């Protein structure tokens, strides 16, 4: 089923987007509506043509050329699971806010896009994909509740925590136990973009796993040893080095 998606203003001025022809850009926007909530679409030219250009006299070969153009620009990447190919929209977790996500297609088993490092399939089996039917967050330390006042903090720390809440569908409060870990990493030299890149990567990797989703929390993401490892996994993808759909 098609879904409503977001087009950010920076889409129109992105140099990466501008590398593509106008028709390919339209196809790129169109594919978002028919991806699942991980930004994954079956790699079927005929299906994509019927979804995005159902009444236009555009040949399958032309759709293939557009897809190849998007792939060459680094906007989509192709992978294969159990003999079936899929397209992954790079930068998906950065640009789409998903409420009550559903996952229809298997995740890639190795890292592809720098900010969409999906490594949830270290076992030989395909990662479990399911609709998010988890209960609302329970009240516990650091979590949102009515009638509880939040503490103020450094704007960068709050920015990162809000980003985590937004991307992971959480409600962590701006209290010392949450902000201090983020602040400690920033004082060590990490940037806000580093923190957000780690969040993007781990949301992409863990959001579809009921057990691992519980670890999308400040204590796990921003603990000293774990955070250093997560940043190391990003390689040269932080700050200005990131190209995924600027």
N, C-alpha and C positions, 0 to 999 in steps of 0.2 A: 504494500500500500504506500502511495506517495505521502511524503511528509513535508511540512512547511520548514523552510530553511532560512538562514540569515545571510544577507549580502552586506558586508561591511564597506564603508566608504573607501577604505584603502585598496579594495579590490581593483577599482578603476584606475588607480595610479601606480599599481605594482608593476615594476619592470619585468618581473617574471611572467605575469599575466600578459603584459604587452608583447611578449615574444610570440604570442599565438595570434592567429587570424581571428577576425571578429566572429566568424561562425563557430570556430573551435572554442572561443570563450563562452558563447551561448550554450554549446554542448556541455561544457564544463559546469556551468551553473545548473543546467538541466539534470545532469547526472546526480547532483546532490539530492534532488527530490526523491530519487528512486533508490538511493543507497540505504543500507540499514544504518543503525545509529552508531556504528563504528566507522562509517564512511566507506563501506565495502559494497561492491556491486558485481554480480556475475559478469564475466568477460564475454558477453554475447553482443555482437554487432547488431544483429537483427532485432533483438530485444531493446537495445538502447535506441535504435532508430525509431521503433514504434512508440517508445515512451516519450522521446523528446521532439521528434519531427514526424508525427503520425500522418500529417496531411501534406507534407512537402515532397516534391519530386527529387529526393536526394538518394543516390545509389548507396548500396552497402559499402562499395569501395570508397566512396567519399567519407562515410562515417569512419571507416577504418583509418583513413588518412588523418582525420581530425583527432582520433584517439592516439595515433602515433605522434601527432604534434604535441598533444598534452603530455604524453609520456616523455618525449624528448625535452620538454620544458621542466620536467620534474614535478608536474602537478598531479599525475596519477602514476601508480606503479603496479605492475602485474605480478601475481604469484600463483602458485598452483598447490592445491590440497587434494590428495586422493584422485588425481587425474583430472580435476576440474579447475579451470582458471578463474581468477577474480581480479578486479581492479580495486586498488586502495587509493582513496583521495588523500594525498599528503597534507599535513598540517590540519587535519580534520578536527582534532581535539582543541586546537587553538581557536578555530573560527566558528565552531558551532556549539551552542549551549543546548543540551538535550535534557528535557525533563521526562521522567519515566521512560528511559531508553529500552529498546528491544533490539536484540542481536539475532539476525537470521543466518548469517554466513560465518564460516570458520575463519579465525584469525590466522595471519601468516605465522609460520613457525620460526622464522629468523627475523632479525631486525632489518627494516627497509628504510623508511623515511627517518631522518635523524630525530625529529620530534615525535615520531609515531613508532617508537621502539617497542614492538610487540614481541615479548619473549615469554609469553605465557604457555608456550608449548615445548618445554624442555623435555617432557616425556614423549615417548613415541606415539602416544595417542593424540587425536585432535582435541584442542581445547573445548570445553563445554560451552555452548552458546545457549542463552535462555533469556526470556523476558525478565525485566527487573520487577519482581513481585515482593521484594523485601519490605518489611514493616517500616513505618516511620522511625527515625532515629530515637533511641531510648535516652532518657535523661541520665547522663553520667558526667564525670569530671571533664570540664572543658567544652561541654555541649550546650546548645541553646536551650533555654527554658523561659517561660513567661515569668515576669516579676523579678528577674535577676539582672542586676546592672553589670554591664561589661566595663572592664578597665580600659583606659586609654593606653596607647603605645606609640612607638615610632611609626610614622606614616608608611615607611617601606615595609615594616613588619606586618602592619595591618593590610597593606596592599596584597602581599603574598598570601596571607591567611584568607582574605576575601576571594582571592583567585582560586585557592584550594576549595573553598566552599562552593564556588560557582561551578568549577569543572567536575568536582566529585559528587555534587549534590549533597554536601554536608552542611552543618550549621555550627561549626566551632566558634566559640566566643573569643573576643579579644581580651583574654585573661592572661596573666603572667605565665601560667604553665604552658600555654600555646605559643605566645609571642617570644618568650625568652629563647626557645630553641632556634627560631628563625633569626632572631637578633644575633645570636652567637655565631651563626653561619655567615651572616652579613659582615660581622666584625672580623671574621677570619679572612675576608676577601672575596667571598661569593657575591655575585650581583643579584639584583632582583630578577633579571632575566634568567640567570642560572637556576634560581629557585623555581621559577615558572616552567622552565624547560624540564626539570625533574618531575614536577607535578604533571605536565603534559604526558611525559613518557610513562609514568606509573599509572595514571588514569587509563591510558590506552592499553596498558598491559594487564591491569588488575580489575578494571571496572566490570568485565564480563565474568569474573569468577567470584562466586558468592563468598567464599572464604577469604580470598585475597582482598576483596573490596573493603573488608574491615581494617586493613592496614593503610588505607588512604587517610592517614591522620598525621598531625605534626610530630608526634613522638617517634613514629617510624620514618617518615620522610626526612626529618631534619635532625635526627640524632647524629652526633659527630661522625662516627665510623660509617654508618649507613649512607649518610648524605655524600661523603667523600667517594664512596663506591658508586653511587648513582651518577654523580657528576662525571666520574671517570668513564662510565658506560656511554655517556653522551659524546665523548670524543671532542671534536672541534665544532660542536653544534651550538654552543652558547653564544649569546650576544650577536654581534654583527656577522658571525660566520654562518648563521642560519639562513638558508635560502627558501625553505618551504613556504611558499605563498606569503610573501613579505607583508 
